[in-house]
């Protein structure tokens, strides 16, 4: 039996969570794109919004790449749906800073990974030149000032040792990274910010 993407999206939108109220927004942006890189897949929720959006785009060649530290068993359904819709699919089971990006571009980058200043700063530095339209960030309200590690009560000193990031970059939240990025990259602007459902921020490329 084929996978009904509309039904999958309807189900995740109706399921209360930390991102369900943003899924229609994500689908709408995805429909403007023919290539998407999703960093932070978790148990596969936002992925259904991206997939359904891609099917609404008329470009003949489409691709979806997903990345997470652990590959969820639900990715098998994503692989099946992509095959049915003739969407090229790649899964990277790794730290997203290790994704090979040489001679690669995407219309959209979605980031829902480690919500700290130090990691987001490095993500934006790595990916921005390869993103043609949108960079969308989740959890930009709940982890706006203080990093996710503070909210979750994680050992930031140990994380600093393991990651190589300065501890203050782990304790600091996402807004500082966004502000610095926009100040130093005038080709990108803040398009939208939603404060509900943990926060969602949309950055748009306005020139190259």
PAZAPA-4460 file (N, C-alpha, C; in steps of 0.05 Angstrom, whole numbers, plus 32768, in hexadecimal, padded with zeros to 4 digits):
% residues 208
    n_x    n_y    n_z   ca_x   ca_y   ca_z    c_x    c_y    c_z   seq   type   mol
   8011   7FE8   8000   8000   8000   8000   8012   8019   8000     1      X     A
   800B   802C   7FEF   801A   8044   7FEE   8015   8056   8006     2      X     A
   8028   8068   800B   8025   807A   8022   8017   8093   801A     3      X     A
   8001   8099   8029   7FF1   80B1   8024   7FFE   80C9   8033     4      X     A
   800C   80DA   8025   801A   80F0   8033   8007   8104   803F     5      X     A
   7FF1   8109   8033   7FDD   811B   803F   7FD3   8110   8059     6      X     A
   7FCE   80F6   805A   7FC4   80EA   8073   7FDA   80EA   8088     7      X     A
   7FF3   80E5   8081   8009   80E6   8094   800B   8102   80A0     8      X     A
   800A   8116   808F   800C   8131   8098   7FF4   8138   80AA     9      X     A
   7FDD   8131   80A2   7FC5   8136   80B3   7FC8   812A   80CF    10      X     A
   7FD2   8112   80D0   7FD6   8104   80E9   7FE9   8113   80FC    11      X     A
   8000   811B   80F1   8014   8128   8102   800B   8144   810A    12      X     A
   7FFC   8152   80F8   7FF2   816C   8100   7FDE   816A   8117    13      X     A
   7FCF   8154   8117   7FBA   8150   812C   7FC5   8145   8146    14      X     A
   7FDE   813D   8146   7FEB   8132   815E   7FFA   8148   816D    15      X     A
   7FF1   814F   8185   7FFE   8164   8195   801B   815E   8199    16      X     A
   802C   8172   8195   8049   816F   8199   8056   818A   8199    17      X     A
   8071   8189   8195   807F   81A3   8196   8082   81B0   817B    18      X     A
   8077   81A4   8166   807A   81AF   814B   8061   81AD   813A    19      X     A
   804C   819F   8144   8035   8199   8133   8027   81B2   8128    20      X     A
   8028   81C8   8137   801A   81E0   812E   802A   81EF   8119    21      X     A
   8042   81E7   8114   8053   81F3   80FF   8053   81E3   80E5    22      X     A
   8047   81CC   80E5   804A   81B9   80CE   803E   81C4   80B4    23      X     A
   8028   81D1   80B6   801C   81DC   809D   802E   81F3   8092    24      X     A
   8039   8202   80A4   804D   8217   809B   8064   820A   808D    25      X     A
   806F   81F4   8099   8085   81E7   808C   807E   81DB   8071    26      X     A
   8066   81D0   8070   805D   81C5   8056   805B   81DB   8041    27      X     A
   8051   81F2   8049   804D   8208   8036   8068   8212   802B    28      X     A
   807C   8214   803D   8097   821B   8033   80A3   8205   8022    29      X     A
   809E   81EC   802A   80A9   81D6   801A   809E   81D5   7FFE    30      X     A
   8085   81DE   7FFB   8079   81DE   7FE0   8087   81F1   7FCD    31      X     A
   8096   8205   7FD8   80A5   8217   7FC7   80C0   820C   7FC0    32      X     A
   80C6   81F4   7FC9   80E1   81E9   7FC6   80E1   81CE   7FB8    33      X     A
   80F7   81C8   7FAB   80FA   81AD   7FA0   8110   819D   7FAD    34      X     A
   811D   81AA   7FC1   8132   819B   7FCF   8133   81A6   7FEC    35      X     A
   8134   8193   7FFF   8133   819A   801B   8147   8189   802B    36      X     A
   8155   8196   803D   8167   8188   8050   815B   818C   806C    37      X     A
   8153   8176   8078   8147   8176   8093   815C   816C   80A7    38      X     A
   8164   817D   80B9   8177   8175   80CE   8169   8173   80E9    39      X     A
   8167   815A   80F2   8158   8155   810B   813D   8149   8105    40      X     A
   813D   812F   80FF   8125   8122   80F6   8115   8116   810D    41      X     A
   8123   810E   8122   8117   8101   813A   8106   80E9   8131    42      X     A
   80ED   80E8   813A   80DC   80D1   8134   80CC   80D4   811A    43      X     A
   80D2   80E8   810A   80C5   80EE   80F0   80AA   80FB   80F4    44      X     A
   80AA   8115   80F6   8091   8125   80F8   8091   813A   80E2    45      X     A
   80A4   814D   80E5   80A5   8163   80D1   80AC   8158   80B5    46      X     A
   80B8   8141   80B3   80BF   8135   8099   80A6   8132   8088    47      X     A
   808F   812B   8094   8077   8127   8084   806D   8142   8078    48      X     A
   8072   8158   8086   806B   8172   807B   807D   8178   8063    49      X     A
   8096   8172   8065   80A9   8178   804F   80A3   8166   8037    50      X     A
   809D   814D   803C   8097   813B   8026   807D   8143   8017    51      X     A
   8069   8149   8026   8050   8151   8019   8054   816B   800A    52      X     A
   8063   817E   8016   8068   8197   8007   8078   8192   7FEE    53      X     A
   808B   8181   7FEE   809B   817B   7FD6   8089   8170   7FC0    54      X     A
   8075   8160   7FC7   8063   8155   7FB2   8052   816B   7FA5    55      X     A
   804F   8182   7FB2   8040   8198   7FA7   8051   81AA   7F94    56      X     A
   806B   81A6   7F95   807D   81B6   7F84   807E   81A9   7F68    57      X     A
   807E   81B9   7F53   807D   81AE   7F38   8098   81A9   7F2B    58      X     A
   80AD   81AE   7F39   80C8   81A8   7F2E   80CA   818A   7F29    59      X     A
   80D6   8182   7F12   80D7   8166   7F0C   80EB   8156   7F1C    60      X     A
   80FE   8163   7F28   8113   8156   7F38   8111   815F   7F55    61      X     A
   810D   814D   7F68   8109   8154   7F84   811B   8143   7F95    62      X     A
   8124   814E   7FAB   8134   813F   7FBE   812F   8147   7FDB    63      X     A
   8131   8133   7FEC   812F   8138   8009   8146   8129   8016    64      X     A
   8155   8138   8026   816B   812C   8036   8165   8131   8053    65      X     A
   8168   811D   8063   8162   811E   8080   817B   8116   808F    66      X     A
   817E   8122   80A7   8195   811C   80B8   818D   811A   80D5    67      X     A
   8198   8106   80E2   8195   8104   80FF   81AB   80F2   810A    68      X     A
   81B0   80F4   8124   81C5   80E3   8130   81BD   80C6   8130    69      X     A
   81A2   80C1   8131   8198   80A6   8132   8182   80A4   811C    70      X     A
   8182   808F   810D   816E   808B   80F8   8156   807D   8103    71      X     A
   8140   808C   8104   8127   8081   810E   811C   806B   80FC    72      X     A
   8110   8056   8108   8104   8041   80F7   80EF   804C   80E4    73      X     A
   80E3   8063   80EB   80CE   806F   80DA   80D9   807A   80C0    74      X     A
   80F3   807C   80BE   8100   8086   80A5   80F9   8072   808E    75      X     A
   80F4   8059   8094   80EE   8046   807F   80D4   804F   8070    76      X     A
   80C1   805B   807E   80A9   8065   8071   80AF   807D   8060    77      X     A
   80C2   808E   8069   80CA   80A5   8059   80D7   809C   803F    78      X     A
   80E8   8088   8042   80F6   807D   802A   80E1   8072   8016    79      X     A
   80CD   8064   8020   80B9   8059   800F   80A9   806F   8001    80      X     A
   80A1   8083   8011   8091   8099   8006   80A1   80A9   7FF0    81      X     A
   80BB   80AD   7FF5   80CB   80BB   7FE2   80CD   80AB   7FC8    82      X     A
   80D1   8091   7FCA   80D2   8080   7FB3   80B8   8081   7FA3    83      X     A
   80A1   8081   7FB1   8087   8083   7FA3   8083   809D   7F95    84      X     A
   808F   80B3   7FA0   808B   80CE   7F95   80A2   80D7   7F83    85      X     A
   80B5   80C5   7F7E   80CD   80CB   7F6D   80DC   80E2   7F79    86      X     A
   80DF   80E2   7F94   80EF   80F6   7FA2   8109   80E8   7FAA    87      X     A
   8120   80F4   7FA2   813A   80E9   7FAB   813D   80EC   7FC9    88      X     A
   8145   80D7   7FD7   8147   80D8   7FF4   8162   80CF   7FFE    89      X     A
   816D   80DE   8011   8186   80D6   801E   8183   80DA   803C    90      X     A
   818D   80C7   804B   818E   80CA   8068   81AB   80CA   8072    91      X     A
   81B2   80DE   8082   81CC   80E0   808E   81CA   80DB   80AB    92      X     A
   81D5   80C4   80B4   81D5   80BD   80D0   81EF   80C8   80DD    93      X     A
   81EF   80E1   80E4   8207   80EE   80EE   8201   810A   80F9    94      X     A
   8215   8116   8105   8213   8132   810C   8210   8142   80F2    95      X     A
   81FD   8154   80F2   81F8   8162   80D8   820F   8174   80CF    96      X     A
   8221   817A   80E1   8238   818A   80D8   824C   8179   80C7    97      X     A
   8247   815F   80C7   8258   814D   80B7   824B   8146   809B    98      X     A
   8234   8150   8095   8227   814B   807C   8238   8156   8065    99      X     A
   823E   8145   8051   824D   8150   803A   823C   8163   8029   100      X     A
   8247   817B   8024   8238   818F   8016   8245   8199   7FFD   101      X     A
   825B   818D   7FF5   8269   8196   7FDD   8257   8193   7FC5   102      X     A
   8255   81A8   7FB5   8246   81A9   7F9C   8228   81A1   7FA1   103      X     A
   821E   81A8   7FB8   8203   81A1   7FBF   81F4   81BA   7FC8   104      X     A
   81DB   81BC   7FC0   81CA   81D2   7FCA   81AE   81C8   7FCF   105      X     A
   81A0   81D7   7FE0   8184   81D1   7FE7   8174   81EB   7FE7   106      X     A
   815B   81E9   7FE0   814A   8200   7FE2   8144   8208   8000   107      X     A
   8142   81F3   8010   813B   81F8   802C   814C   81E7   803F   108      X     A
   8153   81F4   8055   8160   81E6   806C   814E   81E9   8084   109      X     A
   8148   81D2   8091   8139   81D2   80AA   814B   81C8   80C0   110      X     A
   814D   81D7   80D6   815F   81D0   80EC   814F   81CB   8105   111      X     A
   8151   81B3   8110   8144   81AC   8129   8156   8198   8138   112      X     A
   816E   81A2   813F   8183   8191   814A   8189   8198   8167   113      X     A
   81A1   819E   816D   81AA   81A6   8188   81A6   81C4   818A   114      X     A
   8193   81CC   819B   818A   81E8   819B   819B   81F9   81AE   115      X     A
   81B3   81FE   81A5   81C6   820F   81B4   81D3   8222   81A0   116      X     A
   81DD   8238   81AB   81EB   824C   819B   8202   8240   818B   117      X     A
   8213   8231   8199   822B   8227   818C   8226   8215   8175   118      X     A
   8212   8204   8176   820D   81F2   8160   81FF   8200   8149   119      X     A
   81EB   8211   8150   81DD   821F   813A   81F0   8232   812B   120      X     A
   8202   823F   813A   8215   8250   812C   8225   8241   8118   121      X     A
   822E   8229   811E   823D   8218   810C   822C   820D   80F5   122      X     A
   8213   8207   80FB   8202   81FD   80E6   81FD   8213   80D1   123      X     A
   81F8   822B   80DA   81F3   8241   80C7   820C   8247   80B6   124      X     A
   8223   8246   80C3   823C   824A   80B4   8240   8235   809F   125      X     A
   823A   821C   80A6   823F   8206   8094   822C   8206   807C   126      X     A
   8213   820B   8081   81FE   8205   806C   81F5   821D   805C   127      X     A
   81F8   8236   8066   81E9   824C   805A   81F0   8250   803D   128      X     A
   8209   824C   8035   8210   8251   8019   8203   823C   8006   129      X     A
   81FA   8226   8011   81EE   8211   8000   81CF   8211   8000   130      X     A
   81C4   8225   800E   81A7   8226   8010   819C   823D   7FFF   131      X     A
   818A   8237   7FEE   8181   824A   7FD9   8169   825B   7FE1   132      X     A
   8158   8252   7FF3   8140   8261   7FFA   813B   8265   8017   133      X     A
   8139   8250   8027   8130   8253   8043   8141   8243   8056   134      X     A
   8146   824F   806E   8150   8240   8085   813B   8243   809B   135      X     A
   8131   822C   80A4   811B   822C   80B7   8125   821E   80D1   136      X     A
   8121   822B   80E7   812B   8222   8101   8114   821D   8114   137      X     A
   8115   8206   8122   8101   8200   8136   810C   8204   8152   138      X     A
   80FA   8208   8165   8101   820C   8182   810F   8227   8187   139      X     A
   810A   823B   8176   8117   8254   8179   810B   8266   818F   140      X     A
   80F5   825D   819A   80E9   826C   81B0   80F0   825F   81CB   141      X     A
   80EC   8245   81CD   80F1   8237   81E6   810F   8237   81ED   142      X     A
   8120   8237   81D9   813D   8238   81DE   8149   8252   81D3   143      X     A
   813A   8267   81D5   8142   8281   81CA   815A   828D   81D8   144      X     A
   8159   828F   81F3   816D   829C   8203   8182   8288   820E   145      X     A
   8178   8273   8219   8189   825E   8225   8187   8245   8214   146      X     A
   819E   8237   8212   819F   8220   8201   818E   8209   820B   147      X     A
   8188   81F7   81F9   8178   81DF   81FF   8184   81CF   8217   148      X     A
   819F   81CF   8218   81AC   81C0   822D   81A5   81CB   8249   149      X     A
   81A0   81E5   824B   8198   81F0   8265   817B   81E8   826B   150      X     A
   816A   81EA   8257   814E   81E2   825B   814B   81C5   8263   151      X     A
   815C   81B4   8258   815A   8197   825D   816A   818E   8275   152      X     A
   817A   81A0   8281   818A   8199   8298   81A1   8187   8291   153      X     A
   81AC   8189   8279   81C3   8179   8272   81DD   8184   827D   154      X     A
   81F1   8174   827E   820B   817C   8289   821B   818B   8273   155      X     A
   821A   81A5   8274   8226   81B5   825F   8245   81B4   8260   156      X     A
   8250   81AF   8277   826D   81AC   8279   8276   8193   826A   157      X     A
   8268   817D   826E   826E   8164   8260   8269   8167   8242   158      X     A
   8254   8174   823B   824E   8179   821F   8263   8189   8211   159      X     A
   826E   819C   8220   8284   81AD   8215   829D   819B   820F   160      X     A
   82A2   8189   8221   82B9   8177   821D   82B4   8165   8204   161      X     A
   829C   815A   8202   8296   8147   81ED   8293   8155   81D2   162      X     A
   8288   816D   81D1   8283   817A   81B8   829A   818C   81AE   163      X     A
   82AA   8195   81C1   82BF   81A8   81BB   82B5   81C5   81BA   164      X     A
   829B   81C9   81C0   8290   81E4   81C0   8297   81F1   81DB   165      X     A
   829C   820B   81DC   829F   8218   81F6   8284   8215   8206   166      X     A
   8287   8212   8220   826E   820D   8230   825B   8224   822E   167      X     A
   8264   823D   822B   8252   8253   8229   8242   8252   820F   168      X     A
   824D   8246   81FA   823E   8243   81E1   8228   822D   81E3   169      X     A
   822B   821C   81F6   8217   8207   81FB   8201   8212   820D   170      X     A
   8208   8223   821F   81F4   822E   8232   81E3   8244   8224   171      X     A
   81ED   8250   820F   81E0   8266   8202   81CB   825C   81EE   172      X     A
   81B5   826B   81EA   81A0   8262   81D9   81A3   826A   81BB   173      X     A
   818E   8266   81AC   818F   8268   818F   818F   8285   8184   174      X     A
   8182   8297   8192   817E   82B1   8187   8198   82C0   8180   175      X     A
   81AC   82BC   8191   81C5   82C9   818C   81D1   82C0   8172   176      X     A
   81CF   82A6   816C   81D9   829B   8152   81CA   82A7   813B   177      X     A
   81B0   82A9   813D   819F   82B4   8128   81A7   82D2   8123   178      X     A
   81A9   82E1   8139   81AF   82FD   8137   81CA   8302   812A   179      X     A
   81DE   82F2   8132   81F9   82F5   8127   81F9   82EE   8109   180      X     A
   81EA   82D9   8102   81E9   82D0   80E7   81DD   82E6   80D5   181      X     A
   81C7   82F1   80DD   81BA   8306   80CD   81CA   831F   80CB   182      X     A
   81D9   8325   80E0   81EB   833D   80E0   8202   833A   80CC   183      X     A
   820B   8322   80C8   8223   831D   80B7   821C   8312   809C   184      X     A
   8202   830C   8097   81F9   8301   807D   81E1   8311   8074   185      X     A
   81E6   8327   8067   81D0   8339   805E   81BF   832D   8048   186      X     A
   81C9   8317   803C   81B9   8309   8028   81A2   82F9   8034   187      X     A
   81A2   82F7   804E   818C   82E9   805C   817D   82FC   806E   188      X     A
   8162   82F8   806F   8151   8309   8080   813E   82F7   8090   189      X     A
   8134   8303   80A6   8120   82F5   80B6   8105   82F8   80A7   190      X     A
   80F9   82E2   80A0   80E0   82E3   8091   80C8   82E1   80A4   191      X     A
   80C9   82CD   80B6   80B4   82C8   80C9   80BE   82BD   80E3   192      X     A
   80B1   82C3   80F9   80B6   82B5   8112   809C   82AF   8120   193      X     A
   8099   8297   8129   8081   828E   8138   8089   8287   8154   194      X     A
   807C   8293   8168   8085   828E   8183   8078   8275   8190   195      X     A
   8062   826B   8185   8054   8255   8191   8062   823A   8189   196      X     A
   805A   8225   8197   8064   820A   8191   8082   8209   8190   197      X     A
   808E   8214   81A5   80AC   8215   81A9   80BA   8229   8197   198      X     A
   80AC   8234   8183   80B8   8248   8172   80C2   823E   8157   199      X     A
   80BD   824D   8142   80C7   8246   8127   80D0   8260   811A   200      X     A
   80E8   8260   810F   80F3   8278   8102   80FA   8271   80E5   201      X     A
   80F2   8282   80D3   80F7   827F   80B7   8109   8295   80AD   202      X     A
   8120   828D   80A2   8133   82A0   8095   8131   829C   8077   203      X     A
   8132   82B2   8069   812F   82B1   804C   8147   82BD   803E   204      X     A
   8151   82B0   802A   8166   82BC   8019   815A   82D0   8006   205      X     A
   8165   82E8   8006   815A   82FD   7FF5   816D   8304   7FDE   206      X     A
   8186   82FA   7FE0   8199   82FD   7FC9   81B0   82EA   7FCD   207      X     A
   81C0   82E7   7FB9   81D7   82D5   7FBA   81F1   82E5   7FBB   208      X     A
***
